[in-house]
Amino acid sequence: MFRLWGKIWKSNHLIKDTVVCDDSDDTRTHKIFRGLEEICYEFDLENPIWLDSTITDFKRHSKTRFYQDSFIEQIEFDYLEIQVIEED
């Protein structure tokens, strides 16, 4: 079981969160991208752009934050955070 936790934060308060589960035999990278797409769909957001800093953070901690510079449209929150909470 692979689970990815998505959270929206504003002024240090958790506004929304969701957990996406994936039981497929796909690669970890595909599970992460598909999970992020599902999180963004549920929160009615566009998919963020992976910057070098977000990739580095995710590789190091299995967790990263997407700030305004990762989104093309204006966002009404401080950042979107994703975190792997369970892996096979």
C-alpha positions as CSV (number, residue, x, y, z in Angstrom):
1,M,0.0,0.0,0.0
2,F,1.3,3.4,-1.0
3,R,-0.3,6.4,0.7
4,L,0.3,10.1,-0.1
5,W,-1.0,12.8,2.2
6,G,-1.8,16.2,0.7
7,K,-2.3,19.3,2.9
8,I,-3.2,22.9,2.3
9,W,-1.8,25.4,4.8
10,K,-2.6,29.1,5.3
11,S,-1.2,31.3,8.2
12,N,0.2,28.1,9.9
13,H,-3.3,26.5,9.9
14,L,-4.2,23.3,8.2
15,I,-7.1,24.3,5.9
16,K,-7.7,21.0,4.0
17,D,-6.1,17.6,3.8
18,T,-6.6,14.3,2.0
19,V,-4.9,10.9,1.7
20,V,-4.5,9.1,-1.6
21,C,-4.0,5.4,-1.6
22,D,-2.4,3.4,-4.5
23,D,-2.2,-0.4,-4.6
24,S,-0.9,-0.7,-8.1
25,D,2.4,-2.3,-9.1
26,D,3.6,0.9,-10.7
27,T,6.9,2.6,-9.9
28,R,7.2,5.0,-6.9
29,T,7.6,8.0,-9.2
30,H,4.4,7.2,-11.1
31,K,2.5,6.7,-7.8
32,I,3.7,10.1,-6.6
33,F,2.7,11.9,-9.8
34,R,-0.7,10.1,-10.0
35,G,-1.3,10.8,-6.2
36,L,-0.4,14.5,-6.7
37,E,-2.9,14.7,-9.6
38,E,-5.6,13.2,-7.5
39,I,-4.9,15.6,-4.6
40,C,-5.0,18.6,-6.9
41,Y,-8.2,17.3,-8.5
42,E,-9.8,17.0,-5.1
43,F,-8.7,20.5,-4.0
44,D,-9.6,21.9,-7.4
45,L,-6.1,23.0,-8.1
46,E,-3.9,22.9,-11.2
47,N,-0.9,20.6,-11.0
48,P,2.1,22.4,-9.6
49,I,5.5,22.6,-11.3
50,W,8.3,20.5,-9.7
51,L,11.2,22.9,-9.1
52,D,14.7,21.8,-8.2
53,S,14.1,22.8,-4.6
54,T,10.9,20.7,-4.4
55,I,12.6,17.7,-6.0
56,T,15.5,17.9,-3.6
57,D,13.3,18.2,-0.5
58,F,11.1,15.3,-1.7
59,K,14.2,13.1,-2.3
60,R,15.6,13.9,1.1
61,H,12.5,13.8,3.3
62,S,9.7,12.1,1.2
63,K,7.9,15.4,1.8
64,T,7.8,18.7,0.0
65,R,5.9,22.0,-0.2
66,F,4.7,23.8,-3.3
67,Y,4.5,27.6,-2.9
68,Q,3.1,30.2,-5.2
69,D,6.2,29.9,-7.5
70,S,5.2,26.4,-8.4
71,F,1.7,27.4,-9.6
72,I,0.8,29.4,-12.7
73,E,-2.4,30.7,-11.3
74,Q,-2.8,32.7,-8.1
75,I,-3.3,30.5,-5.0
76,E,-5.4,31.5,-2.0
77,F,-3.2,29.7,0.5
78,D,0.4,29.7,1.6
79,Y,1.5,26.3,0.3
80,L,0.4,22.8,-0.7
81,E,2.4,20.1,1.1
82,I,2.6,16.4,0.1
83,Q,4.1,13.7,2.2
84,V,4.5,9.9,1.7
85,I,3.1,8.3,4.8
86,E,3.2,4.6,3.8
87,E,5.2,2.6,1.2
88,D,5.1,-1.0,0.3
